[in-house]
Amino acid sequence: MKRFYKDVAVTPERGITLGGRAVRTPARALLTLPNDALAEAVADEWRAQGEEIDPRSMAMTGLANAAIDRVAPDPAAFAAPLSAYAESELLCYRAEEPPELAARQEAVWGPILDWARGRYDVSFTLVAGIMHQPQPDATLTRLADAVAARSIWELAALNPMVSISGSLVIALAVLEGALQPEAAFAAAHLDEIWQAELWGEDDWALDARAVRERDFLNACRFLALLKL
């Protein structure tokens, strides 16, 4: 779409206007943000557009649209598949061989699981290999409750974080400030990075991981703006 506006403004209600016209979500709801920091970040994305509008360069706008259009109509239904990641929590599945990889997993993943144990009063079943093993029912319930308690804005950001990392615990640790975004992404991709160290990277894998990292860090930034 061609750029049709000159001026971008934030309204007193934290809406966005383009040349005086209110911005709406794809479902035609008014795009109204929950705080000033996020409203200004969304406005800055619209200001940064060139002669053509590129939605791919507007991550904050996209996540805000998702919160309003996809999450707000039924937050519980949106939260349920995110909570389901706890049933096969990435951090619980450990390599049997080589011992060096298993040791690195424990060194990186162990402290994150320890944080979750203390934060949510849960236990985890660790698994050697990739065969599915169920997690304790109490753990699944408490982690589901933790997700369900989040706002529509937080849920919108958690969605890409959980799906990209494959770990509900990693996403919650970032959300609660227990893990930095870059460290979280590296932890989620520990096995892939290990393999690359052994056999080298190929361009396709590097490019794919860079896209995932961009999307993951954008979601983390969205969460950080919510706290300002």
N, C-alpha and C positions, 0 to 999 in steps of 0.2 A: 504494500500500500504506500502510495506517495505521501510524504509529509504534507499536511494541510494546515498547519498551525505555526504561529511564530512564538507566542507566549505560553508558558506553563506556570500554573499557580496552584498553591495549596489553599483550600478554603478553611474557614474557621472550624468546620466539622471534619477536617482532615480528608476531604475529598480532593480530587485532582481535576483541574480544568485545563483544556487546550484551546487557547484563543477564546476563552470564556465559556466553552462548552464542556459540560461535565463528562468525565470518562466513565464508561460503564464496562462491566465484565462481559465476557462472551455470552452469558445468559441474560444480559441486559440489566443486571442489578447495578446500582451505583457503587463505584469503587471507593469505599471509605475505609481508611486505615485506622488501626487501634491506637497509634501514638504518633507524635510529631516526627520522631527519627525515621520510622518506616515510611511515613507520608513523604518526607523530603527525599528519601532514597528512591522511591517510586517516581517522584517528580523529576529527579535527576536523570533517571533512565529515559524519560520522554524528552528531556532537554538535550540529551546526548545523541539523539537520532539524527541521521543525515537527511538527504533528500528522500530516501525511502525508509520506512519503518521496518525494523528487523526484530520480530518478537524474540528471536533466539538470544538477543543481547539484553533482554529485559527480564532477568531472573526474578527480581523482587516483585515486579508486576505480575509475572506468571504465578508465583506462589500465593500472592494476595488474591488473584482471581480464583485459584484453586480453593482457598479457604472459604471464600464467599459462595462459589458455585457448587463445589463438590463436597465440602465438609459440612458447612452450616446446615444444609437441609436435613442431615441425619448423622450427627457426630459419632454416635455409638456404632452405626453400621460401618462408618469409615475407619473407626479405631480397631474394629475386630480383626481384620486381616493383618494389621500391624502387630497386634498382640500375639497372633498365631506364630510369628517368627520365634517366640520363646520356646515353642515345642521342638524346634531343631536349632537351638542357639549355636551359632558358629563357634563361639569360644569354648564350647564343651567338646568339640570333636578334635581329637589330637592324633598326630601322626604316630604310627607304630615304628616306622623307620624313615629316615636315618635318625639316630639319637640326637644329632646336632639340631635337626629341625624340631624335634619334640622339646628339646631344651629351650629353644628360642620361643616356641609357642608358650611354654610355661612362664618364661621370663616376661613376655609382653602381655599375654592374655590373663595370666594368673592374678596380677594386681587389679585388673578391671573386674574380674569375677569377685575378687575379695571386696571391692567397693560395693558391688551389687548385693552381696551377701549381707554386709553391714547396713546398707541403706534401706533395703526392703525386707530384711529379716527372712531371707530365702536360702535354700540350698540348691546345688546343681549336681546332676549326674554327669560325670566325665566319661567320655567314650573313646576307646582306642579304635581307630579306623573310621569308616563312614557308615556303618550299619546303624540305622535309627534306633535310639533308645529313648523312652519317654522321660520327661522331666517330672519332678514331683508336682502333684496337683496344686498344692499350696503355693508353689513357686509360680505356676502359670496363672493362678488367680490373683496373686499380689501384683505381678507384673502387668496383667491386664487392667487391674484397678489403677495402676500408675499411669497407664496410657489413657484410660478413659477420663481421668481427671484433668487432662490437658485441654487448653483452649483450642478453638478451631484454627487459630493461627499457628500454634505449636504443632498440631496434628498435620497441617499442610506441609510443614517443614520436615517433620519426622518421616513422612512417607518416602521421599527420595533418599533420606539418610538410611533408613532401615533397608530399603530395597537394594540400594547400592552396596551397603556394607554386608548385608545378610545377617546382621546382628542387631537385635533389639537392645541388648545390654550396651553395646557401643553407642548407639544413638541416644539412649537415656543418659549415659555418662556425659556426653557432650552437652545435652540439654541442661543438665544440672551443674555444669561447670567442673566436673571431675576429670575431664579429658579434653585436651586441646584438639581442635579440628584436624590439623595436619597429622598429629599422632594417631588420632582415631582412624583416619583413612589408611594410614600405613599399617595399623594393627589389623584392619579388616582385609588387607591385601598381603598379609605376611607370607602366606604360602606362595603366592604368585611372585612376590619379590624374591623369595628364596630360590625359586626355580630360575628366575632371570639371572641371579648371581651365579648359579651353577652353569647354565647353558647359554647365557647371553640373551639380550632382548632382540625382538624383531620390531620393525617399524609399526606394523599393524597393532601389536600388543601395546606398544608405547602410546600410540595415538588413542586407542580405546581406553586405556587407563587414564590418560589425560582428560578425556571427556568426562569420565566418571568422577574424577577428582574435582573438576570444575563444578559439576552439578552438586556434588556433596558439599563442597566448601560454600557454594552459594546458599544452600539450605542452612548451613551453620551460620552464615552471615545474617540471614533472615531472622534466626533465633536470637542472635546477639542484638540486633536492632530492636527486637521486641522488649528487651530488658532495659533499654535506654530511656 
